[in-house]
């Protein structure tokens, strides 16, 4: 079984890379007007080829300016794009923009580059989020933990997300993702057929929220993670 799980992992990695290079990037270059639809349908196909299904609980708030999520791996992104079609702008570290395939995908998808080593990165990030809201009319998707983790507890949320949200008075919807690690586990390089669940929690209007809204949001997300693991044996 372990050997099969390893084979499935490399199959999944191949499917993601192949569909990105052969289908998604050329389609974005040729038919840029339909970016959201292209990303939605190709990610749906990718998820299906990997043996995955994306299900949602609750409702995506299309009036939200930003979506914040826990992070386990690339399946988090693939599944969310497959389960909805809201033309998000993903915030990704600058190093990913330098990668051959995924760099092209991020650039042609007009995603946001975040340079963690730059002292002026926060100023640029604030301007990018503001432009997303006011010019592109596209919500920003971000992982406030800042990195992937193999554990159940959420890591401390980076302060940057809170600073930007309060500076711009954003509406933020938290999303809890469970099951993605079973479909493709990037930590131990195994994969299985799985259902990836997306729990859409109530939107937080930062302008009208109390000063502890950021920590409260994190705690609410952790409660869902704990419930899913305790009652459904589904890890995040």
Secondary structure, 3 states (H helix, E strand, C coil): CHHHHHHHHHHHHHHHHHHHHHHHHHHHHHCHHHHHHHHHHHHHHHHHHCCEEEEEECCCCCCCCEEEECCCCHHHHHHHHHHCCCCCEEEEEHHHHCCHHHHHHHHHCCCEEECCCCCCHHHHHHHHHHHHHHHHCCCEEECCCCCCCCCCCCCCCCHHHHHHHHHHCCEEEEEEEECHHHHCECCCCECCCEEEEEEEEEEEEHHHCCCCHHHHHHHHHHHHHHHHHHHHCCCC
